[in-house]
Amino acid sequence: MRRFDSPPGPDECVRLRELLCRPAAEAARGLIGHVLVRLDLGPRAVRIVETEAYLEANDPAAHVFRGRSPRTEPLWGEAGTLYVYLIYGMHHCLNLAVDRPGVPGCVLIRAAEPIPGSLLERGACRGPGRLCRALGIDRTLSGRHLFEAAPPMTLREGMAPPRVRASPRIGIRHAATRRLRFFDPDSPAVSPRGRGGVTSAVARPGPTRATTRSGARRRSP
């Protein structure tokens, strides 16, 4: 079993940065199958199986739609910057800044599967709120970066699923018909509602490495 107890090496880091520098929808789809690792608490490694993209422009569901603010400042940072916010006074949601410098694209990490050996229960990361609780994520991480020196959390390459489905995002009222939610339809960790969608094969450039498989409603980022 491949270990996920360290940040990515130089070549892997370059490939991951290239993915995160893509437009939000492309990055959200491409992240399915990759692995989030909380390095300072275990480590705890989980395979991403569900994401949502929030666009930098003309997306009224995005937090940046009404302009820049101290809360959303991380989304204007380098691709790979963490953006964490609290909803309903109790649930944290993890997002990654994506796209080119100065373009506030955003990907919400909706669900993941624990990697064997991570000491997390099978359904521990089913939904954005549960995922954050399982990985110990709160607003103190907002503004940190996946590839900074000694990061508390990082990203590693994983195995893309045979297919990825796209559907409308969950729990939003604005731009609710856009197919900007991406998920592995074979994963038990995917949100039970919204499992339908348009299916496409995954074509991920560059080599990827094998891993294995394993909430809360919120306002959109």
C-alpha positions as CSV (number, residue, x, y, z in Angstrom):
1,M,0.0,0.0,0.0
2,R,1.4,3.4,-1.0
3,R,2.1,5.7,2.0
4,F,0.8,9.2,2.2
5,D,2.7,10.6,5.1
6,S,4.7,13.3,3.4
7,P,4.3,16.2,1.0
8,P,4.6,15.4,-2.8
9,G,8.0,15.3,-4.4
10,P,9.1,18.0,-6.8
11,D,7.8,16.4,-10.0
12,E,4.5,15.4,-8.4
13,C,4.1,18.9,-7.0
14,V,4.6,20.4,-10.5
15,R,1.8,18.2,-11.9
16,L,-0.6,19.0,-9.0
17,R,0.1,22.7,-9.3
18,E,-0.7,22.5,-13.1
19,L,-4.0,20.9,-12.3
20,L,-4.9,23.5,-9.7
21,C,-4.0,26.3,-12.1
22,R,-6.8,25.2,-14.5
23,P,-10.2,26.9,-14.6
24,A,-12.5,25.9,-11.7
25,A,-14.6,23.3,-13.6
26,E,-11.6,21.6,-15.0
27,A,-9.8,21.5,-11.7
28,A,-12.9,20.2,-9.9
29,R,-13.2,17.3,-12.3
30,G,-9.5,16.6,-12.3
31,L,-9.3,16.4,-8.5
32,I,-11.5,13.4,-8.3
33,G,-9.3,10.5,-7.3
34,H,-6.5,12.6,-5.8
35,V,-5.7,12.4,-2.1
36,L,-5.9,15.0,0.6
37,V,-3.5,14.4,3.5
38,R,-3.6,16.0,6.9
39,L,0.0,15.7,7.9
40,D,0.1,17.0,11.4
41,L,-2.7,14.9,12.8
42,G,-1.8,11.3,12.1
43,P,-1.4,11.5,9.1
44,R,-5.0,11.2,7.8
45,A,-5.3,10.5,4.1
46,V,-8.6,10.6,2.1
47,R,-9.4,10.1,-1.6
48,I,-11.5,12.9,-3.1
49,V,-14.7,11.5,-4.6
50,E,-17.0,14.6,-4.9
51,T,-16.3,18.3,-5.7
52,E,-18.1,21.4,-6.8
53,A,-16.7,24.2,-8.9
54,Y,-17.5,27.9,-8.2
55,L,-16.6,30.3,-11.0
56,E,-14.6,33.5,-10.8
57,A,-17.2,35.4,-12.8
58,N,-20.9,35.4,-13.6
59,D,-21.6,32.8,-10.9
60,P,-24.1,34.2,-8.4
61,A,-23.6,31.1,-6.2
62,A,-20.0,31.9,-5.6
63,H,-18.8,33.8,-2.5
64,V,-16.7,36.1,-4.7
65,F,-19.7,37.1,-6.9
66,R,-20.2,40.4,-4.9
67,G,-16.5,41.2,-4.8
68,R,-13.4,40.8,-2.7
69,S,-13.6,40.7,1.1
70,P,-11.4,39.8,4.0
71,R,-13.3,36.5,4.3
72,T,-12.8,35.5,0.7
73,E,-9.2,36.9,0.4
74,P,-7.7,33.4,0.2
75,L,-9.5,32.8,-3.1
76,W,-7.4,35.6,-4.7
77,G,-4.2,33.8,-3.6
78,E,-2.0,31.3,-5.3
79,A,-3.8,28.2,-6.7
80,G,-3.7,25.6,-3.8
81,T,-4.6,28.1,-1.1
82,L,-7.1,26.8,1.4
83,Y,-10.4,28.7,1.9
84,V,-12.3,27.5,4.9
85,Y,-15.6,28.9,6.1
86,L,-18.3,28.1,8.7
87,I,-22.0,27.6,8.0
88,Y,-24.9,27.3,10.4
89,G,-22.5,28.2,13.2
90,M,-21.2,24.6,13.3
91,H,-20.0,23.1,10.0
92,H,-16.8,24.0,8.3
93,C,-16.3,23.6,4.5
94,L,-13.0,23.1,2.8
95,N,-12.3,24.8,-0.5
96,L,-9.2,25.2,-2.7
97,A,-8.3,28.3,-4.7
98,V,-7.8,27.4,-8.3
99,D,-7.1,29.0,-11.7
100,R,-4.6,31.7,-12.7
101,P,-3.1,34.2,-10.2
102,G,-5.6,36.9,-9.4
103,V,-8.6,34.8,-10.7
104,P,-10.7,33.6,-7.7
105,G,-11.8,30.2,-8.9
106,C,-12.9,27.9,-6.2
107,V,-13.4,24.1,-5.7
108,L,-15.4,22.8,-2.7
109,I,-14.3,19.4,-1.5
110,R,-17.7,17.8,-0.8
111,A,-16.7,14.2,0.0
112,A,-13.8,11.7,0.3
113,E,-13.0,8.1,1.2
114,P,-10.5,7.3,3.9
115,I,-7.4,5.5,2.7
116,P,-6.8,2.3,4.7
117,G,-4.5,2.9,7.6
118,S,-5.8,6.4,8.2
119,L,-7.8,5.3,11.2
120,L,-11.0,6.9,9.9
121,E,-14.3,5.2,9.7
122,R,-15.7,4.3,6.2
123,G,-18.3,7.1,6.1
124,A,-16.3,9.7,8.1
125,C,-15.9,12.1,5.1
126,R,-19.3,11.8,3.5
127,G,-20.3,15.4,3.1
128,P,-18.3,18.6,3.5
129,G,-19.0,19.0,7.2
130,R,-18.0,15.5,8.2
131,L,-14.9,15.7,6.0
132,C,-13.7,18.8,7.9
133,R,-14.4,17.2,11.3
134,A,-12.6,14.0,10.3
135,L,-9.5,16.0,9.1
136,G,-9.6,18.5,11.9
137,I,-10.2,21.4,9.5
138,D,-11.4,24.8,10.8
139,R,-11.0,28.5,9.8
140,T,-7.5,28.6,11.3
141,L,-6.3,26.8,8.1
142,S,-7.9,29.4,5.8
143,G,-5.1,31.1,3.9
144,R,-2.6,28.3,4.3
145,H,-1.3,26.6,1.2
146,L,-1.1,22.9,0.2
147,F,2.5,23.1,-0.8
148,E,4.0,25.6,1.7
149,A,6.9,24.6,3.8
150,A,5.8,22.1,6.4
151,P,2.1,22.2,5.4
152,P,-0.6,21.0,7.9
153,M,-2.4,19.7,4.8
154,T,-1.3,18.7,1.4
155,L,-2.4,17.0,-1.8
156,R,-1.0,13.9,-3.4
157,E,-1.7,12.1,-6.7
158,G,-4.2,9.3,-6.7
159,M,-6.0,7.1,-9.1
160,A,-8.7,8.5,-11.3
161,P,-12.0,6.5,-11.3
162,P,-13.1,4.9,-14.6
163,R,-15.8,7.5,-15.0
164,V,-16.8,10.9,-13.4
165,R,-20.4,12.2,-13.4
166,A,-21.4,15.9,-13.6
167,S,-24.6,17.2,-12.1
168,P,-26.0,20.5,-10.7
169,R,-24.5,21.6,-7.4
170,I,-26.3,20.7,-4.2
171,G,-28.1,23.0,-1.7
172,I,-27.9,26.3,-3.7
173,R,-30.6,28.5,-5.1
174,H,-28.7,30.6,-7.6
175,A,-27.3,29.2,-10.9
176,A,-28.8,25.9,-9.6
177,T,-28.9,24.2,-13.0
178,R,-25.3,24.5,-13.9
179,R,-23.5,21.1,-14.0
180,L,-20.6,22.0,-11.8
181,R,-20.7,19.2,-9.4
182,F,-18.4,16.3,-10.2
183,F,-18.3,12.9,-8.5
184,D,-17.2,9.2,-8.7
185,P,-20.6,7.4,-9.2
186,D,-19.2,4.2,-7.8
187,S,-18.1,5.7,-4.4
188,P,-20.3,5.0,-1.3
189,A,-19.1,8.3,0.1
190,V,-20.8,10.5,-2.5
191,S,-23.9,12.5,-1.3
192,P,-26.9,10.2,-1.5
193,R,-29.0,12.8,-3.3
194,G,-27.9,14.0,-6.7
195,R,-26.2,10.7,-7.7
196,G,-27.6,11.0,-11.3
197,G,-25.8,13.1,-13.8
198,V,-23.9,13.1,-17.1
199,T,-21.1,10.5,-17.2
200,S,-17.8,10.9,-18.9
201,A,-14.5,8.9,-18.9
202,V,-11.7,10.5,-17.1
203,A,-8.6,11.5,-19.1
204,R,-6.0,12.9,-16.7
205,P,-2.7,14.0,-18.2
206,G,0.5,12.8,-16.8
207,P,1.0,9.7,-14.6
208,T,-1.1,9.1,-11.5
209,R,-0.5,6.5,-8.8
210,A,-2.9,4.1,-7.2
211,T,-4.8,4.5,-4.0
212,T,-8.0,2.9,-2.8
213,R,-11.6,3.9,-1.9
214,S,-13.9,4.8,1.5
215,G,-21.6,16.0,6.0
216,A,-23.5,18.6,6.1
217,R,-25.5,20.9,3.8
218,R,-24.0,24.3,3.3
219,R,-24.3,27.5,1.5
220,S,-22.2,27.7,-1.7
221,P,-18.7,29.0,-1.5
